[in-house]
Amino acid sequence: MGENGKRRIRLGMVGGGQDSFIGYVHRIAARLDGEFELVAGALSSRPEVARESARLLGISPERAYTDFEEMARVESGLENGIEAVAIVTPNHVHFGPAKAFLEAGIHVICDKPLTSRLEEALALAEVVPKNNAKFLLTHNYTGYPLVRQAREMVAGGLLGNIRVIQVEYPQDWLTEEVHNKQADWRTDPEKSGTGGCVGDIGTHAYNLLRFVTGLETEALCADLATFVPGRMLDDNVHIMLRFKGGAKGMLWASQVAPGNENALKLRVYGDKGGLEWRQENPNQMWFSPFGKPRQLITRGGVPAGGGEGAPVRIPAGHPEGYLEAFATLYSEFAAVIRAEEDGALLPTLGDGVEGMRFIVAAVTSSNNDSQWTALE
């Protein structure tokens, strides 16, 4: 039983074996609130690594698989088989497992972006899940309490009509040529897809913008650059955005910006006020109502505009961060699986398809001398 007194949901994992950063993060997120229990996995495409990774994680040998299709087939037939699976593989190995488990009636939790190619994303959207299996895309930044609060404030009209949005996500870890497990697949178009930086972190910035503002994108104008010689995908992205209703946006994502670690930042401006939030200090957000003193909103503090504000785990003044935001998605998805909530704030397969359309439009625009390109 979990800490909430409810039976833990049986979880499997595809990918996430030894030395996997994102697999480790997903496992922490799954168990932070006691909602899930990891009982099976196809943790690596290399059989010996898959078996050893399962042993280290306490997964019984008979449920340590070397093939995700076998895992989906066997687990769906077991009385105590997995109810959900986390897919934490490189982008090119998202579509196959997601399709297999949805068709087997097993709920899917998939890392972003949805797939490596738009065609696969569209095909996945056509899959009819067995037993109404659900899908979660882990755009984890939407789980921060103050991001949820910002969304409420925009929807509640505290900023008025939105005019300008600026979002950026600079990093510096690929400033030079790098060869390691994390860098190699992200800079390989066969594994990452047509987008490098734009797909890896640009989609996070874009999803955050869309989540908070609710604005629909009409078109974009992109300039994608590859600064490191020999690199096959973009490592710096500048994009201008046009939204339905007349709002304008700017997005910058970079993995070659020395001095930046994970500096995701969002600024939203309307005719009544503005908001500013930074991921590296996620427990504070500035609200600037026009003509009035600037206000510092804190996680767990009194929300601007009244109301209860976004849910928090621990008292104000105790920081909640990246892992807790990730865990929020897992816990809310557990409630969806149990049919207790509708998961209205959770990123969906549809959000994943839009993210792939965003990547394709950005690459297309950049390849055509930064022409304005519609987000189909």
Secondary structure, 3 states (H helix, E strand, C coil): CCCCCCCCEEEEEECCCCCCHHHHHHHHHHHHCCCEEEEEEECCCCHHHHHHHHHHCCCCHHHECCCHHHHHHHHHHCCCCCCEEEECCCHHHCHHHHHHHHHCCCEEEECCCCCCCHHHHHHHHCCCCHHHCCEEECCHHHHCHHHHHHHHHHHCCCCCCEEEEEEEEECCCCCCCCCCHHHHHHCCHHHHCCCCHHHHHHHHHHHHHHHHHCCCEEEEEEEEECCCCCCCCCCEEEEEEEECCCCEEEEEEECCCCCCCCCCEEEEEECCEEEEEECCCCCEEEEEECCCCCEEEECCCCCCCCCCCCCCCCCCCCCCCHHHHHHHHHHHHHHHHCCCCCCCCCCCHHHHHHHHHHHHHHHHHHHCCCCCEECC
